Amino acid sequence: MAVAFLIVSLIAGIISILMAIYFRSLVLKEDPGNEKMVTVAGYIEEGAKAYIKVQYMVLGIFVAVLFFVILFLLPSPLAPGERYAVWFNWEQALAYAIGSAGSMVAGYLGLYVGVKANTRAAQACTVGTKAGFDVAFFGGAVMGLAVVGVALIGVSVLYWIFETPLIILGFSFGASSIALFMKCGGGIFTKTADVGADLVGKAEYDLPEDDPRNPATIADNVGDNVGDIAGMGSDLFDSYVASIVAAMMIAASLALITNIDLTLDPVLRATLVVTPVVLCGVGLIASLIGIFIIKYREAENPGKALNNGTYYATLIFAGIAALFTWILTLDLNAEGTLLLWRIYFAVLIGLGSGIVMGFTSDYFTREDRKPTRNIANSAKEGHAVVILSGFSYGLLSVVPPALGIIVAMAVSYLLAGVFGVAMAAVGMLAIVGTIVSNDAFGPIVDNARAIAEQGELGDDVIRTADHLDSAGNTAKAITKGFAIGAANLTVFGLLFSFAEEVAKARGFRIEIDLLDIGVLIGAFIGVVVPALFSALLVLAVQKNAAKMVDEIRRQFEENPKILTGEEPADFKKTIDIATKGSLRELIVPSIISITVPIGVGIIFGVASLGAFLAGAILSGFVFAVFMSNSGGSWDNAKKWIEDGNLGGKGTEVHKASITGDTVGDPFKDTAGPSINTLLVVMSLTASMFMGLLLLFNSGAGLITF
């Protein structure tokens, strides 16, 4: 009976895709605006599609290579008799290809609607805030629903066919590897353009935000779409699937949960394996209801509307999940029933923890809160003090979410052991449809604000678009906090599942003893990798931004008519610089994410690899939170000054805040969010290649101490 409940998730996934198509049609029916707006939106769409086309060609080669590696070099997890004995691993290879394709399709669909919704949202702002909000929100909802729909359909169908989470592991690995490319590449692209536009346009020529005379303006708008829509959507798609897989693998591998012997109760085990998928299907239903509630309520305060949507989805999920938990217990004995209700509360704790973490990020980055105001005031003391202030608040912002993760892990572990921790991650991502919708709303209204200015819609319309843009910035900050927390709980679940799979394959549990020199070496390498990864991404932005700055200066110097507005800037050249630079620079970070875990496992063994993952998770959490929140604070401190505070635009205070924002841009939109994906990819790599690693001295590695 338990497997039959997968039909709930499958139907929910299909409904999600159908609703995404419906919302797409609603958006495309709206008025795209005047000729200038359509022209600007066309530049953005053309640039975004050109970037995605080139990126997907590169990804196609990458996916093909890994497909054959999995097919011919990894032992099959479905081998009869001894595990990992057959070398033609077509099951995981197929799942990997499907996961990769699913992630690419979801990203493209969201991006396509995003570049269509921006000009329509700008035109809707001529009617009012509610009209502009509706267009942008439904445009974002297409991405949210596509992500969840593709994920649930893929997981449900693969488990129905193969009846083992080990095959879904391949699906998750495919989604994660694509997400890493899209998040890193999109982040490098958008910040290359943004930093270049600010350094020359704002700081040197005092041009307004999104001024059409700035050659990097369109590239910046393109970057919002490829980074914050396609990139963040792929990021949460990857965490969402990975959280489900981690919980399913733990349920399939564990012998005991809270002293209940699962080997003696196959019905309970089967129920536990499908519970993550069923509850995620329930979460999707809750997200859909929340989206419609937002539509039929007033949205004159767009930030409040988005936040209320999250609250509605949370409460609805809690109610429907309780109903399905009760249904799942009908075939269980008293012990199994009690355990399932414990798991239900672990899920709620994870969801609550995610919301708290999201709004903690909101506190540290919102312009009307103390941290951002203090950073803005520090600009009166100069550029260096702005950096020191933002850096300090970024570090301080690590503490509250760390406490949230600790509480969620401790309570969920007490409720249902390591499976409870994995289910807390599932709970945190259960309403990811709402979270991704809110996140995609941000870049759409950001582009809408730019198009409203370039389309000369007037100050009142631009102020309306600014109002939506401010809410979008807050929504993006909340999403990033949510994504960081979800990724960390997910990778802890993947670490537990890795340990359980190793124990199942070897017949005994690995000991991660920090007094063992091999284990300590693995942990040390793990701590260093997020730092190396972050450095490579920030340096990539720096190198490409330098080329962008040179190009903008060249255009202004060689053609003074650009600044007078008599002739248009060469947008294609700046888009080309951002595209080529981002794709070139993401190759090394992507290779590191896969090769380093494999190398640690081969050389030092699976126990050292487990310590490597633990070290990477802990240091990665600090880097991700610190960089995301410090960058967001610097950004909003600058915007608060630009609103007329502390002297407003053009002052020395404003120029100091631009320095902070320029430093923060690659922190919050490139390196910080990409660490989430790095951690998931490395954790999935460890599990995917475990069969290969066990061939080296039975998992002890080439070097033993």
TAJOWO-V840422 format. One record per backbone hydrogen bond with DSSP energy under -0.5 kcal/mol. NH is the residue of the N-H (numbers start at 0). CO is the residue of the C=O. Records with the same first field share a line. If there is no record, write none. Layout:
BEGIN
NH = CO ; CO
END
This chain:
BEGIN
4 = 0 ; 1
5 = 2
6 = 3
7 = 4
8 = 4
9 = 5
10 = 6
11 = 7
12 = 8
13 = 9
14 = 10
15 = 11
16 = 12
17 = 13
18 = 14
19 = 15
20 = 16
21 = 17
22 = 18
23 = 19
24 = 20
25 = 21
26 = 22
27 = 23
28 = 24
29 = 26
37 = 33
38 = 34
39 = 35
40 = 36
41 = 37
42 = 38
43 = 39
44 = 40
45 = 41
46 = 42
47 = 43
48 = 44
49 = 45
50 = 46
51 = 47
52 = 48
53 = 49
54 = 50
55 = 51
56 = 52
57 = 53
58 = 54
59 = 55
60 = 56
61 = 57
62 = 58
63 = 59
64 = 60
65 = 61
66 = 62
67 = 63
68 = 64
69 = 65
70 = 66
71 = 67
72 = 68
73 = 68 ; 69
75 = 85
78 = 75
83 = 75
84 = 75
88 = 70 ; 86
89 = 87
92 = 88
93 = 89
94 = 90
95 = 91
96 = 92
97 = 93
98 = 94
99 = 95
100 = 96
101 = 97
102 = 98
103 = 99
104 = 100
105 = 101
106 = 102
107 = 103
108 = 104
109 = 105
110 = 106
111 = 107
112 = 108
113 = 109
114 = 110
115 = 111
116 = 112
117 = 113
119 = 115
120 = 116
121 = 117
122 = 118
123 = 119
124 = 120
125 = 122
126 = 123
127 = 123
131 = 127
132 = 128
133 = 129
134 = 130
135 = 131
136 = 132
137 = 133
138 = 134
139 = 135
140 = 136
141 = 137
142 = 138
143 = 139
144 = 140
145 = 141
146 = 142
147 = 143
148 = 144
149 = 145
150 = 146
151 = 147
152 = 148
153 = 149
154 = 150
155 = 151
156 = 152
157 = 153
158 = 154
159 = 155
160 = 156
161 = 157
162 = 158
166 = 163
167 = 163
168 = 164
169 = 165 ; 166
170 = 166
171 = 167
172 = 168
173 = 169
174 = 170
175 = 171
176 = 172
177 = 173
178 = 174
179 = 175
180 = 176
181 = 177
182 = 178
183 = 179
184 = 180
185 = 181
186 = 182
187 = 183
188 = 184
189 = 185
190 = 186
191 = 187
192 = 188
193 = 189
194 = 190
195 = 191
196 = 192
197 = 193
198 = 194
199 = 195
200 = 195 ; 196
201 = 196 ; 197
202 = 197
203 = 199
204 = 199
205 = 201
206 = 200
210 = 207
213 = 210
214 = 212
216 = 213
219 = 215
220 = 216
221 = 217
222 = 218
223 = 219
224 = 220 ; 221
225 = 221
226 = 222
227 = 222 ; 223
228 = 223 ; 224
229 = 224
230 = 225
231 = 226
232 = 228
233 = 229
234 = 230
235 = 231
236 = 232
237 = 233
238 = 234
239 = 235
240 = 236
241 = 237
242 = 238
243 = 239
244 = 240
245 = 241
246 = 242
247 = 243
248 = 244
249 = 245
250 = 246
251 = 247
252 = 248
253 = 249
256 = 259
259 = 256
260 = 258
261 = 254 ; 259
262 = 254
263 = 260
264 = 261
268 = 264
269 = 265
270 = 266
271 = 267
272 = 268
273 = 269
274 = 270
275 = 271
277 = 273
278 = 274
279 = 275
280 = 276
281 = 277
282 = 278
283 = 279
284 = 280
285 = 281
286 = 282
287 = 283
288 = 284
289 = 285
290 = 286
291 = 287
292 = 288
293 = 289
294 = 290
295 = 291
296 = 293
301 = 299
304 = 300
305 = 301
306 = 302
307 = 303
308 = 304
309 = 305
310 = 306
311 = 307
312 = 308
313 = 309
314 = 310
315 = 311
316 = 312
317 = 313
318 = 314
319 = 315
320 = 316
321 = 317
322 = 318
323 = 319
324 = 320
325 = 321
326 = 322
327 = 323
328 = 324
329 = 326
330 = 327
331 = 328
336 = 332
337 = 333
338 = 334
339 = 335
340 = 336
341 = 337
342 = 338
343 = 339
344 = 340
345 = 341
346 = 342
347 = 343
348 = 344
349 = 345
350 = 346
351 = 347
352 = 348
353 = 349
354 = 350
355 = 351
356 = 352
357 = 353
358 = 354
359 = 355
360 = 356
361 = 357
362 = 358
363 = 359
364 = 360 ; 361
365 = 361
368 = 365
372 = 368
373 = 369
374 = 370
375 = 371
376 = 372
377 = 373
378 = 374 ; 375
379 = 376
380 = 377
381 = 378
385 = 381
386 = 382
387 = 383
388 = 384
389 = 385
390 = 386
391 = 387
392 = 388
393 = 389
394 = 390
395 = 391
396 = 392
397 = 394
398 = 395
399 = 395
400 = 396
401 = 397
402 = 398
403 = 399
404 = 400
405 = 401
406 = 402
407 = 403
408 = 404
409 = 405
410 = 406
411 = 407
412 = 408
413 = 409
414 = 410
415 = 411
416 = 412
418 = 415
419 = 415 ; 416
420 = 416
421 = 417
422 = 418
423 = 419
424 = 420
425 = 421
426 = 422
427 = 423
428 = 424
429 = 426
431 = 428
433 = 430
434 = 430
435 = 431
436 = 432
437 = 433
438 = 434
439 = 435
440 = 436
441 = 437 ; 438
442 = 438
443 = 439
444 = 440
445 = 441
446 = 442
447 = 443
448 = 444
449 = 445
450 = 446
451 = 447
452 = 448
453 = 449
454 = 450
455 = 452
456 = 451
461 = 457
462 = 458
463 = 459
464 = 460
465 = 461
466 = 462
467 = 463
468 = 464
469 = 465
470 = 466
471 = 467
472 = 468
473 = 469
474 = 470
475 = 471
476 = 472
477 = 473
478 = 474
479 = 475
480 = 476
481 = 477
482 = 478
483 = 479
484 = 480
485 = 481
486 = 482
487 = 483
488 = 484
489 = 485
490 = 486
491 = 487
492 = 488
493 = 489
494 = 490
495 = 491
496 = 492
497 = 493
498 = 494
499 = 495
500 = 496
501 = 497
502 = 498
503 = 499
504 = 500
505 = 501
506 = 502
511 = 509
512 = 510
513 = 511
515 = 512
519 = 515
520 = 516
521 = 517
522 = 518
523 = 519
524 = 520
525 = 521
526 = 522
527 = 523
528 = 524
529 = 525
530 = 526
531 = 527
532 = 528
533 = 529
534 = 530
535 = 531
536 = 532
537 = 533
538 = 534
539 = 535
540 = 536
541 = 537
542 = 538
543 = 539
544 = 540
545 = 541
546 = 542
547 = 543
548 = 544
549 = 545
550 = 546
551 = 547
552 = 548
553 = 549
554 = 550
555 = 551
556 = 552
557 = 553
558 = 554
561 = 558
562 = 559
563 = 559
564 = 560 ; 561
565 = 560
566 = 560
570 = 568
573 = 569
574 = 570
575 = 571
576 = 572
577 = 573
578 = 574
579 = 575
580 = 576
581 = 577
582 = 578
583 = 579
584 = 580
585 = 581
586 = 583
588 = 584
589 = 585
590 = 586
591 = 587
592 = 588
593 = 589 ; 590
594 = 590
595 = 591
597 = 593
598 = 594
599 = 595
600 = 596
601 = 597
602 = 598
603 = 599
604 = 599 ; 600
605 = 698
608 = 604
609 = 605
610 = 606
611 = 607
612 = 608
613 = 609
614 = 610
615 = 611
616 = 612
617 = 613
618 = 614
619 = 615
620 = 616
621 = 617
622 = 618
623 = 619
624 = 620
625 = 621
626 = 622
627 = 623
628 = 624
629 = 625
630 = 626
631 = 627
632 = 628
633 = 629
634 = 630
635 = 631
636 = 632
637 = 633
638 = 634
639 = 635
640 = 636
641 = 637
642 = 638
643 = 640
644 = 639
646 = 643
647 = 644
650 = 647
654 = 650
655 = 651
656 = 652
657 = 653
658 = 654
659 = 655
660 = 656
661 = 657
662 = 658
663 = 659
664 = 660
665 = 661
666 = 662
667 = 663
668 = 664
669 = 665
670 = 665
671 = 666
673 = 669
674 = 670 ; 671
675 = 671 ; 672
676 = 672
677 = 673
678 = 674
679 = 675
680 = 676
681 = 677
682 = 678
683 = 679
684 = 680
685 = 681
686 = 682
687 = 683
688 = 684
689 = 686
692 = 688
693 = 689
694 = 691
695 = 692
696 = 694
698 = 692 ; 695
699 = 696
700 = 695
701 = 601
702 = 602
703 = 701
END
